[in-house]
């Protein structure tokens, strides 16, 4: 007799939602003027992706049989994705672009540091050393896409794991801080603070994550979907925008 499937969404289904919202966001960055209603709406939707991926870094750490292999997988795909990321951001087919158009490191690099932060928080017993390790990882994340924000989000989801109300509450605090940080930073740089209000789309991840039923879903190979899609779609969008 087959066991009835749990209500809600599996991890695999939520990851596909994150992949779709990432694609929408990157299409907007590449082709839709930032200040238009369409551009802003697409970027609002695109804010779903980063916190969802941070959530599953915490879940992945909890379920992995070998955190070293998990970290290695992230590290390898961070390297694979770097040239596509730089190409998408700057139009230069090179590993890093540090001239007028600087791309930094791709988001898988930041997710790798997020995993390391979760491991450090879970494994280091002395509170002072644990905080110091996380602070160091946040500094390393600064040149990465989403910077230290991903590290903090992953830790929030890990520390409050299996208590979604607590996860949502603490995530909301740091998401609000992120919106303020982006608005203030833009204003200091001479821009319009309200141009960063699309960052409030971060909160849209909560209705999606609230539907998580705790099941992985998909097939054993489903975990490769994001790793492969991420550099592939950056290359395709880069080609459509810049050509070779």
C-alpha positions as CSV (number, residue, x, y, z in Angstrom):
1,X,0.0,0.0,0.0
2,X,1.5,3.4,-1.0
3,X,1.9,6.1,1.5
4,X,-0.1,9.2,0.8
5,X,2.1,12.2,-0.2
6,X,2.2,15.0,2.4
7,X,0.4,18.2,1.6
8,X,2.4,21.2,0.7
9,X,5.6,21.5,-1.5
10,X,8.6,19.3,-1.5
11,X,12.1,20.8,-1.4
12,X,12.6,20.0,-5.1
13,X,9.4,21.9,-6.0
14,X,10.4,24.9,-4.0
15,X,13.9,24.9,-5.5
16,X,12.3,25.0,-9.0
17,X,10.3,28.0,-7.9
18,X,13.5,29.6,-6.8
19,X,15.1,28.8,-10.2
20,X,12.2,30.3,-12.0
21,X,12.2,33.5,-9.9
22,X,16.0,33.8,-10.5
23,X,15.5,33.5,-14.2
24,X,12.9,36.3,-14.1
25,X,15.2,38.5,-12.1
26,X,18.2,38.0,-14.4
27,X,16.1,38.6,-17.5
28,X,15.1,41.9,-16.0
29,X,18.7,42.8,-15.2
30,X,19.7,42.0,-18.7
31,X,16.9,43.4,-20.8
32,X,14.3,45.4,-18.8
33,X,15.0,49.0,-17.8
34,X,15.5,49.1,-14.0
35,X,13.2,52.1,-13.3
36,X,10.2,50.7,-15.2
37,X,7.2,49.1,-13.5
38,X,8.0,45.8,-15.3
39,X,11.6,45.9,-14.2
40,X,10.8,46.6,-10.6
41,X,8.1,43.9,-10.5
42,X,10.5,41.3,-11.9
43,X,13.1,42.3,-9.4
44,X,10.6,42.0,-6.5
45,X,9.8,38.5,-7.7
46,X,13.5,37.7,-8.0
47,X,14.1,38.4,-4.3
48,X,12.5,35.1,-3.5
49,X,15.5,33.1,-4.8
50,X,18.4,34.0,-2.4
51,X,16.6,33.3,0.9
52,X,15.1,30.0,-0.5
53,X,18.6,28.8,-1.4
54,X,19.9,29.9,2.1
55,X,17.0,27.9,3.6
56,X,18.1,24.8,1.7
57,X,21.7,25.3,2.7
58,X,20.5,24.8,6.3
59,X,18.4,21.9,5.3
60,X,21.1,20.4,3.2
61,X,23.5,20.6,6.1
62,X,21.0,18.8,8.3
63,X,20.5,16.0,5.9
64,X,23.9,15.5,4.2
65,X,25.9,12.4,5.0
66,X,29.1,14.1,4.2
67,X,29.4,17.9,4.7
68,X,32.9,17.8,3.1
69,X,31.5,16.5,-0.2
70,X,28.6,19.0,0.0
71,X,31.1,21.8,0.4
72,X,33.3,20.4,-2.4
73,X,30.3,20.3,-4.7
74,X,29.5,24.0,-4.0
75,X,33.2,24.9,-4.4
76,X,33.5,23.2,-7.8
77,X,30.4,24.8,-9.1
78,X,31.4,28.2,-7.7
79,X,34.5,27.8,-9.9
80,X,32.6,26.6,-12.9
81,X,30.1,29.4,-12.6
82,X,32.5,32.3,-12.2
83,X,33.3,33.0,-15.8
84,X,29.6,32.8,-16.8
85,X,28.8,35.1,-13.9
86,X,31.4,37.7,-14.9
87,X,30.3,37.5,-18.5
88,X,26.7,38.1,-17.5
89,X,27.6,41.0,-15.2
90,X,30.2,42.7,-17.4
91,X,30.3,41.3,-20.9
92,X,33.8,40.0,-20.4
93,X,34.6,36.4,-20.8
94,X,37.1,36.2,-18.0
95,X,37.3,34.8,-14.5
96,X,37.2,38.2,-12.7
97,X,36.7,41.7,-14.0
98,X,38.2,44.3,-11.8
99,X,38.1,47.3,-14.1
100,X,35.2,49.7,-14.6
101,X,32.8,46.8,-14.5
102,X,33.5,44.7,-11.4
103,X,31.5,41.5,-11.0
104,X,32.9,40.0,-7.8
105,X,32.2,36.4,-7.0
106,X,29.1,34.5,-7.9
107,X,26.3,33.4,-5.5
108,X,27.5,29.8,-5.2
109,X,30.7,31.2,-3.6
110,X,28.5,33.0,-1.1
111,X,26.4,29.9,-0.5
112,X,29.6,27.9,0.2
113,X,30.5,30.4,2.9
114,X,27.0,30.2,4.2
115,X,27.4,26.4,4.5
116,X,30.7,27.0,6.3
117,X,29.0,29.4,8.7
118,X,26.3,26.8,9.5
119,X,29.0,24.2,10.1
120,X,30.9,26.5,12.3
121,X,27.9,27.5,14.4
122,X,27.0,23.8,14.8
123,X,30.5,22.5,15.5
124,X,32.4,25.1,17.4
125,X,31.5,24.8,21.1
126,X,33.1,28.0,22.4
127,X,30.8,30.9,21.8
128,X,33.5,33.5,21.2
129,X,35.3,31.4,18.6
130,X,32.0,30.5,16.9
131,X,31.1,34.2,16.6
132,X,34.6,35.0,15.4
133,X,34.5,32.3,12.8
134,X,31.1,33.5,11.5
135,X,32.4,37.1,11.4
136,X,35.4,36.1,9.4
137,X,33.1,34.2,6.9
138,X,30.9,37.3,6.6
139,X,34.0,39.3,5.7
140,X,35.0,36.8,3.1
141,X,31.5,37.0,1.7
142,X,31.7,40.7,1.0
143,X,33.0,40.4,-2.5
144,X,30.4,37.7,-3.3
145,X,26.9,38.1,-4.8
146,X,24.5,38.9,-1.9
147,X,27.6,39.4,0.3
148,X,27.2,38.5,4.0
149,X,23.4,38.7,3.7
150,X,23.2,35.1,2.5
151,X,25.5,34.0,5.4
152,X,23.1,35.6,8.0
153,X,20.0,34.2,6.3
154,X,21.4,30.7,6.3
155,X,22.3,31.0,10.0
156,X,18.8,32.3,10.9
157,X,17.2,29.3,9.2
158,X,19.7,26.9,10.8
159,X,19.5,28.2,14.4
160,X,15.7,28.1,14.3
161,X,15.3,24.9,12.2
162,X,12.0,23.0,12.6
163,X,10.4,26.1,14.1
164,X,9.1,27.9,11.1
165,X,7.4,30.7,13.1
166,X,10.8,31.6,14.7
167,X,12.5,31.3,11.3
168,X,10.0,33.6,9.8
169,X,10.2,36.1,12.6
170,X,14.0,36.3,12.7
171,X,14.2,36.3,8.9
172,X,11.8,39.2,8.8
173,X,14.0,41.2,11.2
174,X,17.1,40.7,9.0
175,X,15.2,41.1,5.8
176,X,14.0,44.5,7.0
177,X,17.6,45.4,8.0
178,X,18.7,44.4,4.4
179,X,16.1,46.7,2.8
180,X,17.2,49.5,5.1
181,X,20.9,48.8,4.4
182,X,20.3,48.9,0.6
183,X,18.2,52.0,0.7
184,X,20.6,53.9,3.0
185,X,23.7,52.7,1.0
186,X,22.1,53.9,-2.2
187,X,21.2,57.3,-0.7
188,X,24.8,57.7,0.6
189,X,26.1,56.9,-2.8
190,X,24.0,59.7,-4.3
191,X,21.1,57.6,-5.6
192,X,17.4,57.5,-4.8
193,X,16.8,55.4,-1.7
194,X,13.4,54.3,-3.1
195,X,15.1,52.6,-6.0
196,X,16.0,49.8,-3.6
197,X,12.5,49.2,-2.2
198,X,12.2,46.2,-4.5
199,X,14.4,44.4,-2.0
200,X,11.2,44.1,0.1
201,X,10.4,41.2,-2.2
202,X,12.6,39.2,0.2
203,X,9.5,38.7,2.3
204,X,7.8,36.8,-0.6
205,X,9.9,33.8,0.2
206,X,7.9,33.2,3.5
207,X,4.6,32.1,1.9
208,X,6.6,29.7,-0.3
209,X,8.7,28.3,2.5
210,X,5.7,27.9,4.8
211,X,4.4,25.3,2.3
212,X,7.6,23.1,2.7
213,X,6.5,19.6,3.8
214,X,9.9,18.4,4.9
215,X,10.3,16.0,1.9
216,X,13.1,16.2,-0.6
217,X,11.0,15.2,-3.6
218,X,12.3,14.7,-7.1
219,X,14.9,12.1,-7.9
220,X,18.5,11.5,-6.6
221,X,19.8,13.6,-9.5
222,X,17.4,16.5,-8.9
223,X,20.0,18.2,-6.7
224,X,22.1,18.9,-9.8
225,X,19.4,21.1,-11.3
226,X,20.4,24.4,-9.7
227,X,24.1,23.8,-10.1
228,X,23.8,23.2,-13.8
229,X,21.1,25.7,-14.5
230,X,22.9,28.6,-12.8
231,X,26.0,28.9,-15.0
232,X,24.1,27.7,-18.1
233,X,21.4,30.4,-18.0
234,X,24.0,33.1,-17.3
235,X,25.9,32.1,-20.4
236,X,22.8,32.1,-22.5
237,X,21.6,35.5,-21.2
238,X,25.1,36.9,-21.6
239,X,25.2,35.7,-25.2
240,X,21.8,37.2,-25.9
241,X,22.9,40.5,-24.4
242,X,26.5,40.9,-25.5
243,X,27.3,38.2,-28.1
244,X,30.7,36.6,-28.1
